[in-house]
Amino acid sequence: MACAATLGTGVPAQSAPAAAALAVPDISLTNVKAHLQQFQNIASANGGNRRSTTAGYTASVNYVYDKLVAAGFTVVKQSCTSGCTSGAGPNVIADWPGGDANSVYMFGAHLDGVSAGPGINDNASGSSTILEMALTLAATNPTMLNHVRFGWWTDEEQGLNGSEFYANNLSSTERAKIKAYFNFDMVASTNGGYFINRITSAPGQVLKQYYDTNFPGLAPEENVEGAGRSDDASFNAVGVQTSGVAAGASANKTSAQVTKWGGTTGDYDPCYHSSCDTYPSNISDTVLNRSGDAAAYALWTLAVAPAPAANDFSISASPASGSTTAGGSVTSTIGTAITNGAAQTVNLTASGLPSGATASFSPASISSGGSATLTVSTTASTPTGTYPVTVTGTGTDATHTATYTLTVAGPPGCTSSNGTDVTIADLTTVESSITISGCSGNAGSASTVEVHIVHTYQGDLAVNLIAPDGSAYVLHNRTGGSADNIDQTYTVNLSSEVANGTWKLRVQDAASGDVGYLNSWTLSLGGTLPPSCGGTNGTDVTIPDNTTVNSPITVSGCTGTASAASTVEVHIVHTYKGDLVVSLIAPDGSAYVLSNRAGGSADNIDQTFTVNLSSETRNGTWNLRVQDAASNDTGYINSWTLTL
């Protein structure tokens, strides 16, 4: 199962030397099949199935857990304490040491099956594939560029419950660290096809490149049947980029797919959710073989460090952050050092600047080992906020990046700080005040609150901004668990508030055992959000039984990324709305699940959904995708409106 390892177009940019990628190792089909045999044995010894609430599932968890611990992973059995079926077993989460902890690539599969049978294709196939990939990673032990995490999910068959619990309990900081999640569900169907979830997304293109390079003409397709039906949907819903591999479930293979892939025009998996989903009869070695190598290709491409360049260097910014009021400027020294071989010419550029800001380097080109001065200049119209500016050093033999964090405050008179320490005792509420004067009119729609709190166990804390009229704006509500301290800048729409007056930061310690103090906070009231963009599609689209349809809206003429509070207003006429899976598909193919077979027998969907689309570029074609996943009820998309 050898894979080519050439990095091509469509692969997300990485902070890595311009060097040859390490060879992607073979994922042993023999070993994957040995895991499948063990899952079959487990089911046979425990009532014939591995449902999430049974001894068969517990034994499956222990098998995976023991293998990973022995290989050197940090492994956690995560109990699903809310949202899962009563008695459901845990998720298994495994981290491989090394790599950038702020850049995580995650690979997952659901470990449970249905009660009708042992669940070998659905989904011991996906679980065994990523297990063997994890063991191969441990055995080869390459130098890691980025961090890798694996997840085996409980209670997927009862509604994606285990992965939803995991994704929903990630703090915003931890979610932002996950750069992509890859899902593997039913990857060995006996009449299978070759499907990639969100094939046009950046992670989807990495998987597609594996197939295109190694099997020209195979032409994998978008996994339309699986949209919103497996654990990648849980990560999409919290704004994480996703993709993954599937071979098909109960839908029928088309004649065109038969011509391309072989097989018959019957179900992709004739034993889907049935007692005949057993090993070895319900496994295609060929499809399974390719699925494992596609997974390994993605992991090694995105997370394993390339071989060092013959001539290499490092790059850094000192200081690594700075602040200025809108209209001002700030400087930093960009330094380089030779880490291997000889010196090379390095050209410096910057990206990620807010509107109205420019960056210049003096000099713009240096020899590695030298340094330059970065100057970031803003205008009065530059919106307030904190921006990660990427400084790229492009050398003749290698390319590297460094991050400079730019904070832009409002105009003088609309910004103020309070640096007086305020003790936060257990189970108390304290306040710190800032009085704004000389700032005309209302506050901005993108005002910022920079907060610095020293406190063990930040999950104890609720932090609110209190406006002069007494209105409260929640900044932090007991998230972050056992992590220490809060050092964060929050963007808040305060456009309904008069700027002048006394503002308060209110901090509540809501649990015992940990204390701290409010160190400082800064309030900037001059920012404005860019105008919203979007559109409406009022053309009716018929939704027949057991089909998936799309309704597009093309956005152009907008700048930057969408809002974290974007809205999707949906009007669907359909009896029994519990048949429907409704998703918003971004221009890059990322899917955001709006409604997943909710509402039971009630008719129609008339609802506005709020979605965090801050990772998506506004311009492009957006689609409302509606899947009818059951028989006997039909309808149509009446209209929908997108506001970005």
C-alpha positions in Angstrom: 0.0 0.0 0.0 2.6 2.5 -1.0 1.7 6.2 -1.5 3.4 8.9 -3.4 4.2 11.8 -1.1 4.6 14.8 -3.4 2.8 18.0 -2.0 0.8 19.7 -4.7 -1.9 22.3 -5.2 -4.8 22.6 -2.7 -2.7 21.8 0.3 -2.9 24.3 3.2 0.2 26.3 3.6 2.6 25.2 6.4 5.4 26.9 8.3 8.0 24.4 7.0 11.3 24.3 5.1 11.1 24.1 1.4 12.4 20.5 1.4 11.4 17.1 0.2 8.6 15.5 2.2 9.3 12.3 4.1 8.0 9.2 2.5 4.5 8.2 3.6 4.7 4.7 5.2 2.6 1.8 4.1 -0.5 1.2 6.3 -0.5 -2.6 6.5 -3.7 -4.1 5.2 -2.8 -7.3 7.1 -2.7 -5.4 10.4 -5.9 -3.5 9.7 -7.7 -6.8 9.0 -6.3 -8.3 12.2 -8.0 -5.4 14.1 -11.2 -6.2 12.2 -11.0 -9.8 13.3 -10.6 -8.7 16.9 -13.7 -6.5 16.7 -15.6 -9.5 15.2 -14.4 -11.7 18.1 -15.5 -9.1 20.6 -19.0 -8.9 19.1 -19.3 -12.7 18.9 -18.4 -12.9 22.6 -20.8 -10.2 23.7 -24.2 -10.8 22.2 -23.3 -10.3 18.6 -22.9 -6.5 18.6 -20.9 -3.6 19.8 -23.7 -1.0 20.6 -22.5 1.9 22.7 -24.3 0.8 25.8 -23.1 -2.8 25.8 -20.2 -5.0 27.0 -19.2 -5.3 23.4 -18.5 -1.6 23.2 -16.6 -1.6 26.5 -14.4 -4.4 25.2 -13.8 -2.5 21.9 -12.8 0.6 24.0 -10.3 -1.5 26.0 -8.8 -3.1 22.9 -8.1 0.3 21.3 -7.0 1.9 24.6 -4.5 -0.9 25.4 -2.9 -0.8 21.9 -2.5 3.0 22.1 -1.0 3.1 25.6 1.5 0.4 24.7 2.5 2.4 21.7 3.3 5.5 23.7 0.2 7.7 23.2 -1.3 9.9 25.9 -4.8 8.3 26.0 -8.0 9.4 27.8 -11.3 7.6 28.1 -13.6 10.6 28.0 -17.0 9.9 29.6 -19.9 11.4 27.8 -21.7 13.1 30.7 -24.4 14.8 28.7 -26.3 14.2 25.5 -25.4 10.5 25.1 -27.7 7.5 25.5 -27.9 6.4 29.1 -25.2 3.9 29.8 -23.1 4.7 26.7 -19.4 4.0 27.0 -16.6 6.7 26.7 -14.9 8.3 23.8 -11.2 7.4 23.4 -8.9 10.4 22.8 -5.2 9.8 22.0 -2.5 12.4 21.5 0.9 11.7 19.9 3.7 13.8 21.5 5.4 16.5 19.6 4.5 19.0 16.9 3.1 22.5 17.3 0.5 22.3 20.0 -1.4 25.2 18.5 -1.7 23.5 15.2 -3.6 20.2 15.6 -4.7 17.7 12.9 -7.3 15.3 14.1 -8.4 11.9 12.7 -11.5 10.1 14.0 -14.0 7.3 13.6 -17.0 6.1 15.5 -16.3 2.9 17.5 -19.8 1.8 18.2 -22.1 -0.2 16.0 -25.9 -0.9 15.8 -27.6 -3.7 17.8 -28.4 -5.7 14.7 -24.9 -7.0 14.1 -21.2 -6.7 14.9 -20.8 -3.4 12.9 -17.7 -4.5 10.9 -17.9 -2.1 8.0 -19.9 0.3 10.1 -17.6 1.2 11.6 -14.9 -1.2 12.7 -13.4 -0.5 9.3 -12.9 3.2 10.1 -11.8 2.5 13.7 -9.3 -0.2 12.6 -7.9 2.1 9.8 -7.0 5.0 12.1 -5.9 2.6 14.9 -3.3 1.0 12.5 -2.3 4.5 11.3 -1.7 5.6 14.9 0.4 2.5 15.6 2.4 3.1 12.4 3.0 6.7 13.4 4.3 5.5 16.8 6.5 2.8 15.1 8.1 5.2 12.6 8.3 8.1 15.2 9.0 10.9 12.7 9.8 14.5 13.6 6.5 16.2 13.9 5.7 19.6 12.4 2.2 19.8 13.8 0.4 17.9 16.5 -1.7 14.8 15.8 -4.8 13.6 17.8 -7.0 10.6 17.3 -10.6 10.1 18.4 -12.8 7.0 18.6 -16.4 8.2 19.2 -19.2 6.6 21.3 -22.9 6.7 20.5 -22.7 7.8 16.9 -25.4 5.5 15.9 -27.8 7.2 18.3 -27.2 10.6 16.9 -23.5 11.6 16.7 -23.6 12.1 20.5 -20.1 11.2 21.5 -18.4 13.5 19.0 -20.9 16.3 19.7 -20.0 16.1 23.4 -16.3 16.3 22.6 -16.6 19.2 20.1 -19.1 21.2 22.1 -17.0 21.0 25.3 -13.9 22.4 23.6 -13.0 25.9 24.6 -12.8 28.5 21.9 -9.1 28.4 22.2 -8.9 24.6 21.9 -11.3 24.6 18.9 -9.1 27.2 17.1 -6.1 24.9 17.5 -7.7 22.1 15.4 -6.8 23.0 11.9 -8.7 20.1 10.3 -10.6 17.0 11.4 -10.7 13.9 9.1 -13.5 11.4 9.5 -13.4 7.7 8.5 -16.8 6.0 8.5 -17.6 2.9 6.4 -14.3 2.8 4.4 -14.5 -0.8 3.1 -18.0 -1.3 1.5 -18.2 -4.4 -0.6 -19.9 -2.6 -3.5 -18.3 0.7 -2.5 -17.3 3.9 -4.2 -14.6 6.4 -3.4 -16.1 9.4 -1.6 -14.5 12.4 0.1 -16.3 14.6 2.5 -16.3 18.3 1.4 -13.9 17.4 -1.4 -13.4 21.0 -2.4 -12.2 22.1 1.0 -8.5 22.5 1.8 -8.3 19.2 3.8 -10.5 17.5 1.1 -8.1 18.5 -1.6 -5.3 16.7 0.3 -7.2 13.4 0.2 -8.2 14.0 -3.4 -4.5 14.5 -4.3 -3.7 11.0 -2.9 -6.2 9.4 -5.2 -5.4 11.5 -8.2 -1.7 10.8 -7.9 -1.9 7.1 -7.3 -5.1 6.1 -9.2 -5.6 8.4 -12.2 -9.1 8.1 -13.5 -10.6 6.9 -10.2 -12.0 10.4 -9.7 -13.4 10.3 -6.1 -16.7 12.2 -5.6 -18.3 14.3 -3.0 -19.9 12.3 -0.2 -23.4 13.6 -0.7 -25.0 10.6 1.0 -23.0 11.1 4.2 -23.5 14.9 4.5 -24.4 15.6 8.1 -24.7 12.0 9.0 -21.4 11.2 10.6 -19.1 12.7 13.2 -17.5 15.3 11.0 -20.8 17.2 11.3 -20.1 17.7 15.0 -16.8 19.5 14.2 -18.3 21.5 11.3 -21.0 22.8 13.7 -18.3 24.4 15.9 -16.4 25.9 12.9 -13.6 23.3 12.4 -12.6 22.5 8.8 -13.4 18.8 8.0 -13.0 16.1 5.4 -12.7 12.4 5.4 -13.1 9.2 3.5 -16.2 6.9 3.0 -17.2 4.1 0.6 -21.0 4.5 0.8 -23.9 3.1 2.8 -27.4 2.3 1.7 -27.7 4.5 -1.4 -27.4 2.8 -4.8 -24.3 3.0 -7.0 -25.1 4.7 -10.3 -24.4 3.1 -13.7 -21.7 5.8 -14.3 -20.1 4.8 -11.0 -20.2 1.2 -12.0 -18.4 2.0 -15.2 -15.8 4.0 -13.2 -15.3 1.8 -10.1 -16.8 -1.6 -10.9 -19.5 -3.4 -8.9 -23.2 -3.3 -9.5 -26.0 -0.8 -9.4 -27.2 -2.0 -6.0 -26.5 -0.7 -2.5 -22.9 0.4 -1.7 -23.1 -1.8 1.4 -25.8 -4.5 1.1 -25.4 -5.3 4.8 -25.8 -1.7 6.1 -27.1 -1.8 9.7 -27.8 -5.5 9.3 -26.7 -8.8 11.0 -24.6 -9.7 7.9 -22.2 -6.8 8.6 -19.5 -9.3 9.6 -15.8 -10.0 9.0 -14.5 -11.0 6.5 -17.6 -11.3 4.3 -18.6 -7.6 4.4 -15.2 -6.0 3.7 -13.6 -5.0 0.4 -9.8 -5.4 0.8 -9.2 -3.1 -2.2 -11.3 -0.2 -0.9 -10.0 -0.6 2.7 -6.4 -0.7 1.4 -6.8 2.6 -0.4 -8.7 4.2 2.4 -5.8 3.5 4.9 -3.2 4.9 2.6 -5.3 8.0 1.8 -5.5 8.6 5.6 -1.8 8.2 6.0 -1.1 10.6 3.1 -3.1 13.3 4.8 -1.4 12.8 8.1 2.2 12.8 6.8 1.5 15.6 4.4 0.0 17.9 7.0 1.7 17.0 10.3 5.1 15.4 9.7 8.1 17.6 9.3 9.8 17.5 5.9 13.5 16.6 5.7 15.6 19.7 6.5 16.7 21.9 3.7 20.4 21.8 2.9 20.4 25.5 3.7 17.9 26.6 6.3 17.1 29.4 8.7 14.7 30.5 11.5 12.7 33.7 11.8 11.3 35.6 14.7 9.7 38.9 15.7 11.0 40.9 18.7 8.8 42.1 20.3 6.2 39.6 19.1 3.3 42.0 19.7 2.6 45.7 19.9 -0.3 48.2 20.0 -1.1 51.5 18.6 -4.2 53.8 18.3 -5.9 54.0 14.9 -3.8 56.3 12.8 -0.5 55.4 14.5 2.3 53.0 13.8 4.3 50.4 15.6 7.7 48.6 14.9 9.3 45.3 15.6 12.7 43.7 14.7 12.4 40.7 12.4 15.5 38.5 13.1 16.8 35.5 11.3 19.4 32.8 12.2 21.1 30.2 10.1 20.0 26.7 11.3 21.7 24.6 8.6 24.2 25.0 5.8 25.0 28.4 4.4 23.4 31.8 4.3 20.7 32.6 1.7 18.8 35.7 0.5 15.5 36.1 2.4 12.7 38.3 1.1 10.2 39.6 3.7 6.5 40.1 3.3 3.5 40.5 5.7 -0.1 39.3 5.5 -3.2 39.3 7.8 -3.3 43.1 8.2 -6.6 44.9 9.0 -8.1 47.3 6.5 -6.3 50.6 6.3 -3.0 49.1 7.6 0.2 48.7 5.7 3.5 46.9 6.5 7.0 47.8 5.3 10.4 46.3 6.0 13.8 48.1 6.1 15.5 46.5 4.3 12.9 44.3 2.5 15.5 41.7 1.6 18.2 40.4 4.0 20.8 37.6 4.2 19.8 34.9 6.7 21.5 35.7 10.0 20.6 39.4 9.5 17.6 41.4 10.7 15.1 44.1 9.4 12.7 46.5 11.0 9.0 45.9 10.4 6.8 49.0 10.6 3.0 48.6 10.7 1.2 51.8 9.9 -2.6 52.3 10.5 -5.1 55.0 9.4 -7.9 56.6 11.4 -10.3 54.2 9.6 -8.5 51.0 10.7 -10.9 49.0 12.9 -9.9 48.4 16.5 -9.1 44.8 17.5 -6.2 42.4 17.8 -4.8 40.9 14.6 -2.2 38.1 14.0 0.1 39.4 11.3 2.1 36.7 9.5 5.6 37.7 8.5 6.9 35.4 5.8 10.6 35.0 5.0 11.0 33.5 1.5 14.5 32.3 1.0 16.2 30.7 -2.0 16.2 27.3 -0.3 13.6 27.5 2.5 10.5 29.5 3.6 9.4 30.2 7.2 6.9 32.4 9.0 6.7 34.3 12.3 3.6 35.8 13.9 3.4 39.4 15.1 0.3 40.3 17.1 -1.0 43.8 16.3 -3.5 45.5 18.6 -5.3 48.6 17.3 -7.0 50.8 19.8 -9.7 53.5 19.2 -9.0 57.2 18.8 -7.8 59.1 21.8 -10.6 59.8 24.2 -12.4 56.6 23.4 -9.8 54.3 24.9 -8.8 53.9 28.5 -7.2 51.3 30.8 -7.3 50.4 34.5 -4.2 48.7 35.8 -5.1 48.6 39.5 -5.1 45.1 40.9 -8.4 43.8 42.3 -8.4 40.7 44.4 -10.8 37.9 43.4 -11.7 35.9 46.4 -13.6 32.6 46.3 -17.3 32.9 45.6 -17.3 36.7 45.3 -18.0 39.3 42.7 -15.7 42.2 42.1 -15.7 45.2 39.8 -13.1 47.5 38.2 -14.2 50.8 36.6 -13.1 52.9 33.6 -14.6 56.3 32.9 -14.8 57.4 29.3 -15.2 61.1 28.5 -14.6 63.2 25.4 -15.7 60.4 23.0 -18.7 61.6 20.9 -21.8 59.6 20.1 -22.2 55.9 20.6 -19.6 53.2 21.0 -18.5 51.2 18.0 -20.0 47.9 16.7 -16.5 46.3 17.0 -15.4 47.7 20.4 -12.8 45.7 22.2 -12.2 44.7 25.8 -8.7 43.5 26.6 -8.7 41.5 29.8 -5.8 40.2 31.9 -6.8 38.1 34.9 -4.4 36.0 37.0 -6.4 33.1 38.4 -6.0 29.4 38.7 -8.8 27.4 37.1 -10.4 30.0 34.7 -13.5 27.8 34.5 -14.5 29.3 37.9 -15.0 32.7 36.3 -17.8 34.7 34.7 -16.6 38.0 33.2 -19.0 40.7 32.1 -18.7 44.2 30.7 -21.2 46.5 32.3 -22.2 49.6 30.3 -23.0 53.0 31.9 -26.7 52.3 31.6 -26.3 48.9 33.4 -26.5 46.7 30.4 -24.3 43.5 30.7 -22.3 42.0 27.9 -21.0 38.5 28.6 -17.3 38.1 27.7 -16.4 34.8 29.5 -18.8 32.4 31.1 -17.0 29.7 33.0 -15.2 28.2 30.0 -11.7 27.0 29.8 -11.8 24.3 32.6 -8.6 24.0 34.6 -6.5 26.3 32.5 -4.9 29.2 34.3 -5.5 33.0 33.7 -7.4 35.0 31.2 -5.4 37.0 28.7 -7.8 37.8 25.8 -9.2 40.6 23.8 -13.0 40.4 23.2 -14.8 42.1 20.3 -18.2 43.4 21.4 -21.0 45.2 19.5 -21.7 48.3 21.7 -23.3 50.4 19.0 -26.4 50.8 21.1 -24.5 52.3 24.0 -23.5 55.9 24.6 -19.7 55.9 24.8 -19.2 58.4 27.6 -19.8 57.3 31.2 -18.5 54.8 33.7 -17.9 51.2 32.4 -17.2 48.3 34.7 -15.6 45.0 34.3 -17.4 42.6 36.6 -15.7 39.3 37.6 -17.6 36.6 39.5 -15.8 33.7 41.1 -18.5 31.0 41.0 -16.7 28.0 42.6 -14.5 27.2 45.5 -10.8 26.3 45.7 -9.1 28.8 43.4 -8.4 32.5 43.7 -6.6 35.3 41.9 -6.8 38.9 40.9 -7.8 41.2 38.1 -4.5 42.6 36.8 -5.6 45.1 34.2 -8.1 45.8 31.5 -8.4 48.1 28.5 -11.6 49.4 26.8 -11.6 50.7 23.2 -14.9 52.0 21.9 -14.0 53.3 18.5 -14.3 50.2 16.3 -16.9 49.5 13.6 -17.8 46.2 11.9 -17.6 46.1 8.1 -21.0 46.2 6.5 -22.8 42.9 6.3 -22.9 41.0 3.0 -25.1 38.3 1.7 -28.1 37.7 -0.4 -31.5 35.9 -0.9 -32.6 33.1 -3.2 -36.3 33.0 -3.6 -36.4 30.3 -6.3 -38.4 27.2 -5.3 -36.4 24.0 -5.3 -38.3 20.7 -5.1 -37.2 18.2 -2.4 -38.2 14.7 -3.6 -38.0 11.7 -1.3 -34.5 10.4 -0.4 -32.6 13.0 -2.4 -30.3 15.9 -1.8 -30.8 19.4 -3.4 -28.9 22.7 -3.3 -29.9 26.3 -3.6 -27.0 28.8 -4.3 -26.3 32.4 -3.3 -23.2 34.0 -4.9 -21.6 36.8 -2.9 -19.3 39.2 -4.5 -17.9 42.7 -3.8 -17.4 42.0 -0.1 -14.0 42.0 1.7 -12.5 39.8 4.3 -14.0 36.9 6.2 -17.6 36.4 7.3 -18.9 37.3 10.8 -18.8 35.1 13.8 -22.5 35.9 14.1 -23.6 35.3 10.5 -27.2 34.3 10.0 -29.0 31.9 7.7 -32.8 32.5 7.4 -34.4 29.3 6.0 -38.0 28.8 4.8 -38.7 25.2 3.7 -42.2 23.8 3.0 -42.1 20.1 3.9 -44.3 17.7 5.8 -42.5 15.9 8.6 -39.4 18.1 8.9 -37.7 15.4 11.0 -36.8 13.9 7.6 -34.5 16.7 6.7 -30.8 17.5 7.2 -30.2 21.1 6.4 -26.6 22.4 5.9 -24.9 25.6 4.8 -22.1 24.9 2.4 -19.3 27.5 2.2 -17.5 28.3 -1.0 -14.6 26.1 0.0 -16.9 23.2 0.6 -17.0 23.3 4.4 -20.4 22.2 5.7 -22.2 23.9 8.7 -25.2 21.7 9.9 -28.2 23.9 10.7 -30.8 21.2 11.3 -30.1 17.5 11.6 -33.5 15.6 11.4 -34.9 17.7 14.2 -38.6 18.5 14.9 -40.2 15.1 14.4 -43.6 15.1 12.7 -44.0 18.9 12.7 -44.3 20.6 9.3 -42.0 23.2 7.6 -38.8 25.0 8.7 -39.1 28.7 9.2 -36.1 29.6 11.3 -33.0 31.9 11.4 -29.8 30.1 12.4 -26.7 32.0 13.8 -23.4 30.5 12.6 -19.8 31.3 13.3 -18.4 31.7 9.8 -15.3 33.8 10.8 -13.0 31.3 9.1 -14.7 31.6 5.8 -14.0 34.1 3.0 -17.2 36.0 2.2 -17.0 36.1 -1.6 -18.0 33.0 -3.5 -20.9 30.7 -4.0 -22.7 29.5 -0.9 -25.3 26.7 -1.0 -28.2 25.7 1.2 -28.0 21.9 1.0 -31.2 20.0 2.0 -31.2 16.2 2.3 -34.5 14.2 2.5 -33.3 11.2 4.5 -36.6 9.2 4.7 -39.6 8.2 2.6 -43.2 9.3 2.3 -42.9 13.1 2.8 -41.8 15.7 0.3 -41.7 19.5 -0.1 -39.6 22.4 -1.4 -37.1 25.1 -0.5 -39.2 28.3 -0.6 -36.5 30.9 0.1 -33.4 31.5 2.1 -31.3 34.6 3.1 -27.7 34.7 4.0 -26.2 37.5 6.0 -22.4 37.4 6.4 
